[in-house]
Amino acid sequence: NHFFVQRSKRKETGYAFLNLPMAGRDTAGGNTSCKEAIKLWEAEEFERKKREAEKKNEPPPEEPIKAAEEEVVRLIGVMPPINKMDKELLTLKAVRHLALSTNAIDKIGPGLKELEHLEVLSLGRNNIKKLENLDLPNLRELWISYNKIEKLSGLDKLKKLQVLYMSNNLVSSWSEIERHLTQLPELIDLCFVGNPLEKGMDKKEYRIGMLMRLPGLQKLDGKSFEPEEREEAEKAKES
């Protein structure tokens, strides 16, 4: 038996096998705890750095990887999946980019505000229904596409948020944009494709509608706004 863990760079793609035994793991519930996942990642990251050093003809790392000291921790695609964000995540005191994508998490765990340096939180491809426990004043990017979110309440606290990737959720109303995303003064990059709101209207109408409500946006669904679109949004807003 082996563990299967996803390793990634920015787009969180690419897989790596970890040949670690099942002994010592609690598998009764068919899930991996955050504590177990962190240990997995430490071992895999140590092996990755060893391979990287060999390629560069450099000496291998001498000390084991300690997740608590790392700025980027990726607990992605763990098998069996993580289903709960527990207190073990709060041991990651130095983390700036925490990735928990492609698991079975149904709730954003409490206590994240203790991760004072956290700037990028990735929770895509889980089972999250509600945006909660986001007391993260320094968060700049939230990646939460492919979940089951209908309402945007809970984002209001993220005053430094610049990037929000939440495609393929269940948001269907402009009122959610007006009530919550307008409270994010630094938001410049939004991915929203695949929500009922976007699916239910003409693409041009959707882009102009979003720009009318969020004039500070620079990019929507990976495409920058053209000057013509900004002019049209201004006219539509005035009419």
C-alpha positions in Angstrom: 0.0 0.0 0.0 1.2 3.5 -0.8 0.1 7.0 -0.4 -0.7 9.2 -3.4 0.0 12.8 -3.0 -0.4 15.6 -5.5 2.5 18.0 -5.9 2.2 21.3 -7.6 3.4 24.7 -8.6 1.1 27.6 -9.1 -1.6 25.8 -11.1 -1.5 22.8 -8.8 -1.0 20.2 -11.4 1.3 17.2 -11.6 1.4 14.1 -9.3 4.0 12.3 -7.3 3.9 9.0 -5.5 5.0 8.6 -1.9 6.1 5.1 -1.0 5.3 5.2 2.6 3.7 2.3 4.6 0.1 2.3 5.9 1.3 1.3 9.4 0.5 3.8 12.1 -2.3 5.6 10.2 -5.9 5.8 11.4 -7.7 4.6 8.3 -11.0 3.5 9.9 -12.8 6.5 8.7 -11.2 6.3 5.2 -9.7 9.8 5.6 -6.3 11.3 6.2 -5.8 13.7 9.1 -4.0 17.0 8.6 -1.3 15.7 11.0 -0.7 12.7 8.7 -0.9 14.8 5.6 1.8 17.2 6.9 4.1 14.3 7.7 3.6 12.9 4.2 4.4 16.2 2.7 7.5 16.7 4.8 8.9 13.3 3.6 7.9 13.9 0.0 9.4 17.4 0.0 12.6 16.1 1.5 12.9 13.6 -1.3 12.1 16.3 -3.9 14.8 18.5 -2.6 17.3 15.6 -2.6 16.5 14.9 -6.3 16.8 18.6 -7.1 20.2 18.8 -5.4 21.4 15.8 -7.3 20.5 17.3 -10.6 22.4 20.4 -9.8 25.4 18.5 -8.4 24.8 20.2 -5.0 25.0 18.6 -1.6 21.6 17.1 -0.4 19.7 18.7 2.5 21.1 17.6 5.8 18.1 18.2 8.0 14.6 16.8 7.6 11.9 19.2 6.3 9.9 20.9 9.1 6.6 22.1 7.8 6.3 24.6 10.6 9.3 26.4 9.1 8.2 26.3 5.5 6.5 29.2 3.6 4.8 27.0 1.1 2.9 23.8 2.2 0.9 21.8 -0.3 -1.4 19.1 1.0 -3.0 18.5 -2.3 -4.9 15.4 -3.6 -4.1 13.3 -0.6 -5.4 9.7 -0.7 -7.4 8.9 1.3 -8.5 12.6 1.3 -8.4 15.1 4.1 -12.0 15.8 5.2 -11.4 18.2 8.1 -9.2 21.3 8.6 -8.1 20.6 12.1 -5.8 22.4 14.6 -2.7 20.7 13.2 -2.8 23.3 10.4 -2.1 26.0 13.1 1.4 24.6 13.6 2.4 26.0 10.2 3.5 29.3 11.7 5.6 30.4 8.8 3.3 29.4 6.0 2.5 32.0 3.3 0.9 29.7 0.8 -1.3 26.9 2.1 -2.8 24.5 -0.5 -5.5 22.0 0.5 -7.0 21.5 -3.0 -8.5 18.2 -4.3 -9.6 16.7 -1.0 -12.9 16.2 0.7 -13.1 19.2 3.0 -16.6 20.4 3.7 -15.9 23.2 6.1 -13.3 25.9 6.4 -11.7 25.3 9.8 -11.6 27.8 12.6 -8.4 29.4 13.9 -6.8 30.3 10.6 -6.2 33.8 11.9 -3.3 32.4 13.9 -1.5 31.9 10.6 -0.4 35.5 10.6 1.7 35.3 7.4 -0.8 33.5 5.2 -1.2 35.3 1.9 -2.5 32.5 -0.4 -5.1 29.9 0.6 -6.1 27.2 -1.9 -9.2 25.1 -1.3 -10.3 24.3 -4.8 -12.1 21.0 -5.6 -13.5 20.2 -2.1 -17.0 20.1 -0.8 -17.2 23.5 0.9 -20.6 25.1 1.1 -20.0 28.2 3.2 -17.3 30.9 3.3 -16.5 31.1 7.0 -13.7 31.5 9.5 -11.8 33.8 7.1 -10.3 36.1 9.7 -7.2 36.6 7.5 -6.3 40.3 7.3 -3.2 39.6 5.2 -4.7 37.2 2.7 -4.1 38.3 -0.9 -5.3 35.3 -2.9 -8.2 32.8 -2.3 -8.5 29.9 -4.6 -11.8 28.1 -4.0 -13.1 27.0 -7.4 -15.1 23.7 -7.8 -17.0 23.8 -4.4 -20.7 24.2 -3.5 -20.8 27.8 -2.5 -24.0 29.8 -3.0 -23.4 32.9 -0.9 -20.4 35.2 -0.7 -20.9 36.4 2.8 -17.7 35.9 4.8 -15.4 37.4 2.2 -16.0 40.9 3.5 -13.1 40.6 6.1 -10.5 40.1 3.4 -9.6 43.7 2.8 -6.3 42.9 1.2 -7.7 40.3 -1.2 -6.4 40.9 -4.8 -7.2 37.5 -6.4 -10.4 35.4 -6.0 -10.7 32.2 -8.0 -14.1 30.8 -7.4 -15.3 29.4 -10.7 -17.8 26.5 -10.8 -19.6 27.2 -7.6 -23.3 27.9 -7.1 -23.6 31.7 -7.0 -26.6 32.8 -9.0 -27.4 36.4 -8.1 -25.8 39.8 -8.8 -26.8 40.8 -5.3 -24.1 38.6 -3.9 -21.5 40.5 -6.0 -23.0 43.9 -5.0 -23.2 43.1 -1.3 -19.9 41.4 -0.8 -17.3 41.7 -3.6 -17.7 45.5 -3.6 -16.3 45.4 0.0 -12.9 44.2 -1.4 -11.1 47.4 -2.3 -8.0 45.7 -3.7 -9.7 42.9 -5.8 -8.2 43.0 -9.3 -8.4 39.4 -10.6 -11.6 37.4 -10.4 -12.4 34.0 -11.9 -16.2 33.3 -11.8 -17.0 31.2 -14.9 -19.1 28.2 -14.3 -21.4 29.8 -11.7 -25.2 29.9 -12.5 -24.9 33.7 -12.7 -22.4 33.5 -15.6 -24.1 30.5 -17.3 -27.4 32.3 -17.4 -26.4 35.3 -19.5 -24.7 36.5 -22.6 -20.9 36.6 -22.2 -20.7 40.3 -23.1 -23.5 41.2 -20.8 -21.8 39.2 -18.0 -18.5 40.9 -18.4 -20.0 44.4 -18.6 -22.2 43.7 -15.6 -19.3 42.6 -13.5 -17.2 45.6 -14.5 -20.1 48.0 -13.7 -20.2 46.6 -10.2 -16.4 46.1 -9.7 -14.7 48.9 -11.7 -11.4 48.1 -10.1 -11.2 44.7 -11.7 -8.4 44.2 -14.2 -9.1 40.7 -15.2 -12.1 38.4 -15.3 -11.9 34.7 -16.0 -8.3 35.0 -17.2 -9.0 37.8 -19.7 -8.1 41.4 -19.2 -10.7 44.1 -19.8 -10.4 46.1 -23.0 -10.8 49.9 -22.9 -14.0 49.5 -25.0 -15.5 47.3 -22.3 -14.7 49.9 -19.6 -16.3 52.7 -21.7 -19.4 50.5 -22.2 -19.6 49.8 -18.4 -19.3 53.5 -17.6 -22.1 54.3 -20.0 -24.3 51.5 -18.7 -23.7 52.7 -15.2 -24.8 56.3 -16.0 -27.9 55.3 -17.9 
